[in-house]
Amino acid sequence: MGIIRWVSFKKISRLSGGKMGKKTILVVDDAKENINILGELLKEDYNVRAAINGEKALVIAASENKPDLILLDVVMPGMDGHEVCKRLKADITTKDIPIIFITGKSDEKDELTGFEIGAVDYVTKPFNPVVVKARVKTHLDLKSNRDLLEEKNRELNKINYNITESIKYAKLIQESILPHTEVVLNENRFVIWRPRDLVGGDFYWHKKCNNGDLFGVIDCTGHGVPGAVMSIMVKTIIDRSAEYISEDINLSEILKNVNITIKKTLNKENADMAADDGADAGIIYIDNVMKYVKFAGAKISLFKVSANGVEEIKGDKQSLGYIRSKEDYLYTENRFDFEKDTVFYITTDGYIDQNGGENDFSFGKRNFADLLSSIYKKSMVEQKKDIENRIAEYMGNEGQRDDITVMGFKI
């Protein structure tokens, strides 16, 4: 069956005008009179094309100038409308073209079959001009809105991809400021670092000095990218504050310097201009020669676990760098001599505050202390796994609400 060329179709083509901006309707029917009727009915508002069999309809639908909507007769010799519809919906290039079936039937089962294979509507013979126009317009409008939504989604997906790639790179930068794995993961130490997002405000810190090692767990304001930016700044400040420490390793002085420097860096002398950001921190010094441990905390506690039980050495109630943080504040320094089979733990509040369980309560310090008491005699590798598994079990289907960092030290 070749290209349709009788006079009535030429009239349709001429009257529809082929004007730019008009939607194109493909009418598929083996009855010429039906094509003529629909063509005359739609020519004022749309460009109308015609095919008198399914094979020609498939060719036109797959062409460069695809129709915006197809009016498709169900009953045709050879390839019927249902088969044409199935093939159009199976082709990725034509599957989104709306199809309205033309039928002389009014059988609910037949209509249901049409909807199941992908039709959007039906029009029945003899044609009601008002109904035909209304249904064509409705489904073209729906298609336009759907296309617009898909375009917006593509734009959003591209934006989201670019943002995600930037955050992934930020993650690499943040991970680069963390201590090397061998420093914090060995038979005497472990660390758990799990940002809520790809990046976060928590980080852990290490500095080799004198007769031992300085370690820190720091929780900066915020999550995600804002928290990560803060963490990189605070890490630089802590490095500088610890650079010229005296031989006695004054942890109180380190925290005081960090507090003052954050305030100055974020312009907190002028409260009107300041972003009220800061950090909580816990710093521990382990002297392997003189056999003692020091700890100082800014709203982060140290947990000391031994055969005598679990002891919480609370950090001071003042955080670092906030507008309300006093610059002359002296943080408390605690000292402990080495004791056999003693393990120290520092955690940010992300672990303790994580909600879950039957009542969706926070995990809490009591549960944390009970967990430490039950595992402290195990190897550090086993302890790390137990702490990770316990919070995962407690969370259940709940999302992680905060960044989580936990460090353990065996003496």
Secondary structure as GFF3:
##gff-version 3
##sequence-region A 1 411
A	DSSP	alpha_helix	7	16	.	.	.	ID=ss1
A	DSSP	beta_strand	24	28	.	.	.	ID=ss2
A	DSSP	alpha_helix	32	42	.	.	.	ID=ss3
A	DSSP	beta_strand	47	51	.	.	.	ID=ss4
A	DSSP	alpha_helix	54	61	.	.	.	ID=ss5
A	DSSP	beta_strand	69	73	.	.	.	ID=ss6
A	DSSP	alpha_helix	81	90	.	.	.	ID=ss7
A	DSSP	beta_strand	99	103	.	.	.	ID=ss8
A	DSSP	alpha_helix	108	116	.	.	.	ID=ss9
A	DSSP	beta_strand	121	124	.	.	.	ID=ss10
A	DSSP	alpha_helix	129	176	.	.	.	ID=ss11
A	DSSP	alpha_helix	181	184	.	.	.	ID=ss12
A	DSSP	beta_strand	189	194	.	.	.	ID=ss13
A	DSSP	beta_strand	202	209	.	.	.	ID=ss14
A	DSSP	beta_strand	212	220	.	.	.	ID=ss15
A	DSSP	alpha_helix	224	243	.	.	.	ID=ss16
A	DSSP	alpha_helix	251	265	.	.	.	ID=ss17
A	DSSP	beta_strand	279	287	.	.	.	ID=ss18
A	DSSP	beta_strand	292	298	.	.	.	ID=ss19
A	DSSP	beta_strand	302	306	.	.	.	ID=ss20
A	DSSP	beta_strand	309	313	.	.	.	ID=ss21
A	DSSP	beta_strand	334	337	.	.	.	ID=ss22
A	DSSP	beta_strand	343	347	.	.	.	ID=ss23
A	DSSP	alpha_helix	349	352	.	.	.	ID=ss24
A	DSSP	beta_strand	355	356	.	.	.	ID=ss25
A	DSSP	beta_strand	361	362	.	.	.	ID=ss26
A	DSSP	alpha_helix	364	375	.	.	.	ID=ss27
A	DSSP	alpha_helix	380	395	.	.	.	ID=ss28
A	DSSP	beta_strand	404	410	.	.	.	ID=ss29
###
